[in-house]
Amino acid sequence: MKTNRPTPKFFIALYSLSFAAILCLLPGLAQAADKIIYIRPVPMNDDLVLRQGSSGIRQAAQMFSMEASTLESQPSREGRQLQLDIAIGQNPKFIVLIGMEFQDLLEAAARKAPATRFLWLEHCLDKPPANVSCIQFRETETSYLAGLEAGWASASGKVGVLGPVDSPARRRYADAFAAGARTARPGIFIVPTVWIGGEQPFNDGARAEQLGKGMLAAGADIIYAIAAGSNQGVIRAIGSQPKAKMIGHPVNQCHMLPGKVLDSVEIHYDAAITLAIGEILHGDARPLMEFGLKENVLSLTAISADAALSECEITKERTLTQKIRQERLTLLQRK
């Protein structure tokens, strides 16, 4: 679980400082007129991941004396292309994108605006142009920890993963979860991973509910649900099963059904955006940036600073939360 180009320690410390302190430390990194534009793939809604894009660029703008703005696209290829064209027309220093919906638009847009740095979160092109930086996450780290939790907490000895789309990246998360579960409980049965698929894999609660019920029928009592908005369907599936629980993703989902959500894996997209922009301004504009536990971009809700308010079920088990904290430290010491 190592990355070839770790984030410089300078910027790990940077993110922990107050905005005021950073502005004092870095007076010359950016010009006041520089702009950061975040383009949403869909209009404003309650998607917590997409909302982090706006908070991330606001944080970066405040840190580095820049201007930040968010453009919201109509949910179509034409709508996203229109907003890309509008953003490029403003000649910004950075354009930030979240969502696989930009897959077939990014390369042409980047070549049209060579002076703009494009940041694309979670995804990447096979051969990205020189002005594209992909931000990815070492989610195998937190998926492994989630597997440990599931292995320790499972009553039936059967656990599994419900994911959005069958892809190499998502399979790595499922494999890491299975490795963690087997480490915690040798001999545990891993129910085969099921994939939502279709046109809306991250927002298909009905399909997720159907698949979740199938996993429960196969004996699983803990489901690691990594399908974002579709996880609402998993919540409905476990709601009527007394012993069933899930681990949420990629934000705290424990509050969705207190007592039934063991924990959540969190991805702090806003922190990743701020760190990436800081590194680029510092001269490190590499095409692939990876962030994880070490950079505090990935976390588990139950061992976070506000765990006491999280409503995660595992927080009731002090011994288990202490064990997961220790396992997190062990992973960090290996890097």
Secondary structure by P-SEA (a helix, b strand, c coil): ccccccccaaaaaaaaccaaaaaaaccccccccbbbbbbbcccccccaaaaaaaaaaaaaaaacbbbbbbbbbcccaaaaaaaaaaaaaacccbbbbbccccccccaaaaaacccbbbbbcccccccccccbbbbbbcaaaaaaaaaaaaaacccccccccccccccaaaaaaaaaaaaaaaaaccccccccccccccccccccaaaaaaaaaaaaaaccccccccccccaaaaaaaacccccbbbbbccccccccccccccbbbbbaaaaaaaaaaaaaaacccccccccccccccccccccccccccccccccccaaaaaaaaaaaaaaaaac
